[in-house]
């Protein structure tokens, strides 16, 4: 893949990830709001506070609900870019640390350090890690872990600085018995808990960051596969797309191979559209191309290109098979049938019927990507293609919808001696433009 093409692919991947991140943050904000609503409900039922203190505690929780709403609005409106989420994470952790550290106003009593630093309260910080993991950003998860650690360390430092508060490092003896004795004092803080909390944050942050990074790679692989499938779907039938999208082999290498080439063209297109508006012409071509393209794909063909009111298709690209000539002929039959049904509808609507000319040939071509780095097109070239185009022009001279070369008919018979070719009539040798030798052809028996 060329450098400009790779750059465009990376740009599309970046845009796709940015959108996924935005959707993830919106979902995280919704989950956060629901979670905090449950916490608010539980606190309303279980809080020991009364009076103004009771409502202040509920207001503290509701503040986090509002912050979640602001995060949703920022993600929805794309305000502040990606950096705003780092600000929200930091603000959440600092605000929660402040709420747990300071006493509740309007209350005559304050919680002692041992209760304020209780592990059950520490678990609320992990809710922010959960929210960050929705973002598809490993660095945001890591930053959230760092913010939690800083906020929690700040809480430990704050309480240990208060008069009367002490830790296990202040004990005269560093024994289990001394720690247990200190544990009965609500002003005693065991620093081993702090180390455990920080270790938990490190492990969870690292683990979630790895999971998010792995999910990001998985999404990137899926996006790459879908891009390949979308590109291949312009050319190939769905079953061939499935085959190629699972393969690491590219299509750029040119090669000689035998294929069936089909050309189809509307007979009298100029006269058909001379009184039509531009919209009517486009609508006509869309209906025409849709029906013919469907016949190509349903017979494992490759749609090489649309040429105005014409179409070129190949059967046997990118990988040749024994049934390619037969598939090409069946595709032509289905095109004629589909246009016949469409013409019935058009006549009932007062529109003129569409006459089509189809030419089929079988032979060796050169297949590969043609073009430059700005536009590549998988196609086939060679004398076989030229003859197929000339054979299609014989439909006017022979007054038929389908002309098939004897080479293609012979290829069908060689693969299946009992093949039913009753709808074809031997039209003998025909002179085609650009060649001195005549070509034996068969025509469709209408």
Phi, psi and omega per residue, in radians:
X1 nan 2.352 -3.103
X2 -1.213 2.830 -3.107
X3 -1.059 -0.824 3.096
X4 -1.051 -0.671 3.135
X5 -1.151 -0.733 3.102
X6 -1.094 -0.701 -3.134
X7 -1.114 -0.728 3.105
X8 -1.131 -0.680 3.116
X9 -1.127 -0.742 3.104
X10 -1.117 -0.672 3.126
X11 -1.095 -0.764 3.123
X12 -1.142 -0.675 3.107
X13 -1.106 -0.755 3.122
X14 -1.074 -0.732 3.119
X15 -1.144 -0.688 3.128
X16 -1.142 -0.735 3.111
X17 -1.160 -0.685 3.117
X18 -1.046 -0.705 3.117
X19 -1.192 -0.706 3.100
X20 -1.118 -0.700 3.094
X21 -1.078 -0.763 -3.141
X22 -1.081 -0.801 3.113
X23 -1.115 -0.654 3.118
X24 -1.128 -0.722 3.121
X25 -1.184 -0.612 3.080
X26 -1.133 -0.757 3.107
X27 -1.118 -0.730 3.131
X28 -1.077 -0.709 3.118
X29 -1.105 -0.667 3.100
X30 -1.133 -0.793 -3.141
X31 -1.095 -0.729 3.120
X32 -1.045 -0.767 -3.119
X33 -1.088 -0.779 3.116
X34 -1.098 -0.772 -3.123
X35 -1.073 -0.807 -3.125
X36 -1.212 -0.524 3.058
X37 -1.101 -0.686 3.086
X38 -1.162 -0.709 3.091
X39 -1.099 -0.735 3.127
X40 -1.080 -0.720 3.112
X41 -1.124 -0.761 -3.139
X42 -1.130 -0.722 3.140
X43 -1.152 -0.640 3.106
X44 -1.096 -0.546 -3.128
X45 -1.501 -0.692 -2.919
X46 -1.781 -0.159 -3.043
X47 -1.141 2.339 3.086
X48 -1.413 -0.138 -3.109
X49 -1.250 2.720 3.115
X50 -2.362 2.854 3.060
X51 1.112 -2.455 -3.119
X52 -1.110 -0.557 3.125
X53 -1.094 -0.681 3.135
X54 -1.068 -0.811 -3.123
X55 -1.251 -0.525 3.102
X56 -1.164 -0.699 3.102
X57 -1.090 -0.745 3.106
X58 -1.134 -0.625 3.126
X59 -1.143 -0.655 3.108
X60 -1.037 -0.805 -3.137
X61 -1.167 -0.701 -3.125
X62 -1.122 -0.500 3.083
X63 -1.071 -0.687 3.098
X64 -1.197 -0.582 3.056
X65 -1.098 -0.756 3.117
X66 -1.110 -0.689 3.101
X67 -1.076 -0.671 3.076
X68 -1.103 -0.670 3.087
X69 -1.122 -0.700 3.097
X70 -1.118 -0.657 3.106
X71 -1.132 -0.685 3.112
X72 -1.119 -0.781 -3.131
X73 -1.104 -0.728 -3.138
X74 -1.103 -0.735 3.137
X75 -1.213 -0.734 -3.112
X76 -1.127 -0.713 -3.071
X77 -1.614 -0.023 -3.100
X78 1.018 0.655 3.135
X79 -1.486 2.370 3.042
X80 1.401 -0.049 3.130
X81 1.156 -2.728 -3.090
X82 -1.363 -0.471 -3.056
X83 -1.180 -0.449 -3.085
X84 -1.096 -0.505 3.137
X85 -1.197 -0.587 3.079
X86 -1.156 -0.643 3.096
X87 -1.127 -0.763 -3.140
X88 -1.104 -0.725 3.133
X89 -1.066 -0.827 3.133
X90 -1.082 -0.769 -3.139
X91 -1.092 -0.737 3.116
X92 -1.016 -0.860 -3.079
X93 -1.147 -0.752 3.140
X94 -1.141 -0.774 -3.108
X95 -1.116 -0.704 3.124
X96 -1.157 -0.674 3.100
X97 -1.109 -0.708 3.128
X98 -1.140 -0.761 -3.132
X99 -1.056 -0.735 -3.114
X100 -1.327 -0.367 -3.041
X101 -1.580 -0.640 -3.057
X102 -1.588 2.667 3.128
X103 -1.273 2.716 3.114
X104 -1.384 2.150 3.075
X105 -1.063 2.864 3.125
X106 1.173 0.083 3.135
X107 -1.948 2.374 -3.117
X108 -1.305 -0.315 -3.077
X109 -2.138 2.614 3.072
X110 -2.029 2.612 -3.124
X111 -1.240 2.377 3.088
X112 -1.200 2.776 -3.078
X113 -0.941 -0.726 -3.069
X114 -1.072 -0.583 3.136
X115 -1.425 -0.699 3.132
X116 -1.087 -0.563 -3.137
X117 -1.695 0.313 -3.125
X118 -1.031 2.493 -3.097
X119 -1.069 -0.558 -3.140
X120 -1.059 -0.620 3.097
X121 -1.255 -0.618 3.124
X122 -1.031 -0.550 -3.091
X123 -1.098 -0.405 3.109
X124 -1.110 -0.505 3.103
X125 -1.094 -0.552 -3.082
X126 -1.176 -0.344 3.086
X127 -1.110 -0.562 3.107
X128 -1.219 -0.587 3.060
X129 -1.114 -0.719 3.095
X130 -1.043 -0.758 -3.128
X131 -1.140 -0.721 -3.120
X132 -1.145 -0.529 -3.097
X133 -1.206 -0.280 3.090
X134 -1.290 -0.184 -2.895
X135 -1.459 -0.237 -3.028
X136 1.170 0.317 -3.136
X137 -2.093 1.830 3.119
X138 -1.027 -0.657 -3.099
X139 -1.186 -0.560 3.090
X140 -1.176 -0.656 3.087
X141 -1.111 -0.798 3.128
X142 -1.092 -0.752 3.125
X143 -1.091 -0.664 3.095
X144 -1.092 -0.752 3.097
X145 -1.066 -0.737 3.119
X146 -1.121 -0.726 3.138
X147 -1.099 -0.707 3.104
X148 -1.102 -0.778 -3.134
X149 -1.086 -0.775 3.133
X150 -1.105 -0.774 -3.141
X151 -1.108 -0.732 -3.105
X152 -1.235 -0.701 3.077
X153 -1.094 -0.698 3.082
X154 -1.029 -0.665 3.106
X155 -1.139 -0.768 3.125
X156 -1.076 -0.778 -3.136
X157 -1.114 -0.712 -3.133
X158 -1.080 -0.859 -3.083
X159 -1.213 -0.615 3.129
X160 -1.235 -0.313 3.109
X161 -1.475 -0.201 -3.122
X162 -1.306 2.541 3.115
X163 -1.084 2.393 3.093
X164 1.547 -0.220 3.132
X165 -1.587 2.401 -3.141
X166 -2.530 2.874 -3.123
X167 -2.136 -3.136 -3.141
X168 -1.146 -0.366 3.091
X169 -1.244 -0.357 3.141
X170 -1.517 -0.113 -3.128
X171 -1.280 2.523 3.129
X172 -1.171 -0.498 3.135
X173 -2.191 2.314 3.106
X174 -1.679 1.296 3.126
X175 -2.197 2.822 3.116
X176 -1.062 -0.707 -3.136
X177 -1.071 -0.716 3.140
X178 -1.167 -0.667 3.109
X179 -1.136 -0.708 3.137
X180 -1.171 -0.662 3.109
X181 -1.138 -0.720 3.120
X182 -1.165 -0.512 -3.123
X183 -1.113 -0.291 3.111
X184 -1.415 -0.161 -3.129
X185 -1.725 2.162 -3.105
X186 -1.239 -0.122 3.059
X187 -1.693 0.075 -3.112
X188 -1.693 2.296 3.098
X189 -2.091 2.169 3.135
X190 -1.591 1.995 -3.056
X191 -1.200 -0.277 3.071
X192 -1.088 -0.576 3.068
X193 -1.130 -0.683 3.127
X194 -1.076 -0.770 3.123
X195 -1.090 -0.688 3.130
X196 -1.133 -0.755 3.132
X197 -1.074 -0.793 -3.130
X198 -1.125 -0.665 3.108
X199 -1.110 -0.713 3.119
X200 -1.090 -0.754 3.137
X201 -1.107 -0.743 3.137
X202 -1.072 -0.813 -3.100
X203 -1.145 -0.822 -3.131
X204 -1.126 -0.746 -3.125
X205 -1.111 -0.801 -3.133
X206 -1.134 -0.761 -3.133
X207 -1.106 -0.804 3.132
X208 -1.166 -0.621 3.104
X209 -1.110 -0.693 3.101
X210 -1.144 -0.746 3.124
X211 -1.088 -0.771 3.134
X212 -1.120 -0.741 3.118
X213 -1.100 -0.700 3.117
X214 -1.155 -0.715 3.084
X215 -1.104 -0.646 3.131
X216 -1.123 -0.748 3.096
X217 -1.111 -0.674 3.129
X218 -1.104 -0.776 3.113
X219 -1.115 -0.691 3.114
X220 -1.074 -0.727 3.100
X221 -1.127 -0.694 3.118
X222 -1.145 -0.718 3.106
X223 -1.095 -0.722 3.122
X224 -1.097 -0.738 3.129
X225 -1.131 -0.729 -3.135
X226 -1.174 -0.615 3.071
X227 -1.103 -0.735 3.118
X228 -1.110 -0.752 -3.129
X229 -1.127 -0.720 -3.139
X230 -1.116 -0.686 3.115
X231 -1.185 -0.766 -3.123
X232 -1.189 -0.562 -3.091
X233 -1.126 -0.329 3.079
X234 -1.219 -0.422 -3.055
X235 -1.873 -0.747 -2.859
X236 -1.951 2.825 3.049
X237 -1.235 2.758 -3.055
X238 -0.963 -0.678 -3.118
X239 -1.171 -0.607 3.094
X240 -1.252 -0.633 3.078
X241 -1.038 -0.788 3.117
X242 -1.018 -0.718 -3.122
X243 -1.163 -0.805 -3.076
X244 -1.279 -0.606 -3.110
X245 -1.188 -0.363 3.102
X246 -1.600 -0.023 -3.071
X247 -1.907 2.554 3.079
X248 -1.592 0.019 -3.107
X249 -1.428 2.230 -3.130
X250 -1.427 3.055 -3.130
X251 -1.869 -0.009 -2.988
X252 -1.275 -0.444 -3.097
X253 -1.223 2.090 -3.132
X254 -1.276 2.577 3.134
X255 -2.710 2.699 3.039
X256 -1.556 2.363 3.082
X257 -2.800 2.779 3.117
X258 -1.541 2.274 3.115
X259 -2.459 2.836 2.972
X260 -1.699 2.291 -3.123
X261 -1.979 2.293 -3.127
X262 -2.093 2.280 2.979
X263 -2.068 2.384 3.079
X264 -2.319 2.472 -3.064
X265 -2.604 2.503 3.075
X266 -1.359 2.237 3.109
X267 -1.455 2.206 3.139
X268 1.268 0.631 -3.091
X269 -1.130 -0.730 -3.101
X270 -1.051 -0.804 3.134
X271 -1.165 -0.621 -3.117
X272 -1.104 -0.554 -3.032
X273 -1.880 0.120 -3.021
X274 -1.137 -0.466 3.140
X275 -1.934 0.153 -3.100
X276 -1.584 2.648 3.056
X277 -1.358 2.942 3.134
X278 -1.055 -0.735 3.135
X279 -1.115 -0.670 -3.136
X280 -1.185 -0.641 3.101
X281 -1.142 -0.807 3.135
X282 -1.100 -0.732 3.133
X283 -1.103 -0.687 3.100
X284 -1.085 -0.824 -3.115
X285 -1.156 -0.630 3.114
X286 -1.113 -0.786 3.114
X287 -1.122 -0.691 3.139
X288 -1.155 -0.870 -3.127
X289 -1.150 -0.625 -3.140
X290 -1.091 -0.795 -3.115
X291 -1.201 -0.744 -3.131
X292 -1.258 -0.674 3.105
X293 -1.099 -0.672 3.107
X294 -1.086 -0.710 3.122
X295 -1.131 -0.598 3.106
X296 -1.171 -0.897 -3.069
X297 -1.153 -0.641 -3.118
X298 -1.228 -0.171 3.098
X299 -2.050 0.530 3.054
X300 1.025 0.588 3.127
X301 -1.655 2.931 3.096
X302 -1.955 2.178 3.100
X303 -1.431 1.816 -3.075
X304 -1.251 -0.907 3.127
X305 -2.955 2.735 2.903
X306 -1.662 2.339 -3.125
X307 -2.134 1.430 -3.090
X308 1.075 -2.008 3.102
X309 -1.599 0.207 3.133
X310 -1.982 3.033 -3.103
X311 -2.601 2.464 3.033
X312 -2.157 2.264 3.139
X313 -2.368 2.681 3.103
X314 -2.236 2.658 3.129
X315 -2.256 2.005 -3.039
X316 2.094 0.133 3.062
X317 -2.063 2.475 -0.003
X318 -1.398 -0.294 -3.118
X319 -2.030 2.152 3.140
X320 -1.265 2.705 3.111
X321 -2.538 2.868 -3.066
X322 -1.165 -0.391 -3.057
X323 -1.729 0.175 -3.089
X324 -1.035 -0.821 3.129
X325 -1.077 -0.728 3.131
X326 -1.154 -0.693 3.105
X327 -1.083 -0.694 3.129
X328 -1.098 -0.760 -3.141
X329 -1.155 -0.746 3.113
X330 -1.104 -0.641 3.099
X331 -1.087 -0.742 3.111
X332 -1.093 -0.744 3.103
X333 -1.045 -0.771 -3.120
X334 -1.166 -0.608 3.071
X335 -1.072 -0.810 -3.137
X336 -1.083 -0.738 -3.138
X337 -1.150 -0.753 -3.116
X338 -1.129 -0.732 3.120
X339 -1.217 -0.543 3.069
X340 -1.093 -0.771 3.102
X341 -1.139 -0.698 -3.141
X342 -1.154 -0.673 3.134
X343 -1.116 -0.616 3.065
X344 -1.036 -0.755 3.109
X345 -1.171 -0.697 -3.103
X346 -1.157 -0.723 3.141
X347 -1.111 -0.712 3.113
X348 -1.122 -0.484 3.140
X349 -1.563 0.007 3.135
X350 1.527 0.180 3.132
X351 -1.667 2.738 3.108
X352 -1.285 2.517 3.089
X353 -1.217 2.777 -3.138
X354 -1.834 2.247 3.050
X355 -1.827 2.361 -3.091
X356 -2.123 2.584 3.015
X357 -2.054 2.237 -3.092
X358 -2.173 2.304 3.080
X359 -2.131 2.410 -3.113
X360 -2.230 2.401 3.067
X361 -2.541 2.757 -3.098
X362 -2.277 2.277 3.106
X363 3.059 -2.982 -3.089
X364 -1.482 2.376 3.088
X365 -2.310 2.955 2.948
X366 -1.823 2.117 -3.084
X367 -1.990 2.446 3.111
X368 2.920 -3.140 3.105
X369 -1.351 2.291 -3.129
X370 -2.141 2.384 3.117
X371 2.361 -2.699 3.113
X372 -2.220 -3.022 -3.046
X373 -1.166 -0.361 -3.141
X374 -1.487 -0.460 3.131
X375 -2.666 2.037 3.082
X376 -1.983 2.555 -3.136
X377 -2.449 2.142 3.092
X378 -1.316 2.148 -3.053
X379 -2.651 3.083 3.081
X380 -2.211 2.555 3.124
X381 -2.381 2.835 3.095
X382 2.358 3.108 -3.083
X383 -1.104 -0.582 3.131
X384 -1.042 -0.702 3.138
X385 -1.143 -0.766 -3.132
X386 -1.098 -0.736 -3.141
X387 -1.143 -0.713 3.121
X388 -1.039 -0.720 3.116
X389 -1.127 -0.734 3.130
X390 -1.164 -0.653 3.127
X391 -1.111 -0.653 3.111
X392 -1.067 -0.627 3.129
X393 -1.193 -0.348 3.103
X394 -1.183 -0.284 -3.107
X395 -1.080 -0.558 3.112
X396 -1.231 -0.779 -3.098
X397 -1.167 -0.648 -3.083
X398 -1.678 0.035 3.082
X399 0.924 0.980 -3.140
X400 -2.525 2.839 3.125
X401 -1.515 -0.343 -3.021
X402 -2.503 2.260 3.026
X403 -2.169 2.253 -3.070
X404 -2.133 2.346 3.115
X405 -1.255 2.662 3.103
X406 -1.145 -0.472 3.104
X407 -1.073 -0.718 3.136
X408 -1.235 -0.727 3.105
X409 -1.067 -0.734 3.127
X410 -1.123 -0.665 3.116
X411 -1.123 -0.660 3.096
X412 -1.134 -0.795 -3.130
X413 -1.130 -0.623 -3.129
X414 -1.159 -0.676 3.123
X415 -1.341 -0.609 -3.129
X416 -2.482 1.659 -3.115
X417 -1.021 -0.384 -3.113
X418 -1.727 0.279 -3.117
X419 -1.063 2.450 -3.131
X420 -1.495 1.886 3.136
X421 -2.048 0.515 -3.047
X422 -1.120 -0.412 -3.102
X423 -1.439 0.016 3.123
X424 -1.910 2.471 3.121
X425 -2.093 2.334 3.122
X426 -1.154 2.073 3.141
X427 -1.811 0.112 3.073
X428 1.255 -2.834 -3.122
X429 -1.407 2.393 -3.126
X430 -2.289 2.491 3.096
X431 -1.452 2.251 3.098
X432 -2.095 2.631 -3.067
X433 -1.127 2.384 3.062
X434 1.572 -0.001 -3.140
X435 -2.303 2.446 3.120
X436 -1.390 -0.598 -3.141
X437 -1.512 2.616 3.111
X438 -1.476 2.792 -3.106
X439 -2.123 2.284 3.102
X440 -1.373 2.316 -3.092
X441 -2.349 2.876 3.055
X442 -2.141 2.573 -3.141
X443 -2.118 2.773 -3.098
X444 -1.324 2.282 3.115
X445 -1.500 1.843 -3.038
X446 -1.499 nan nan
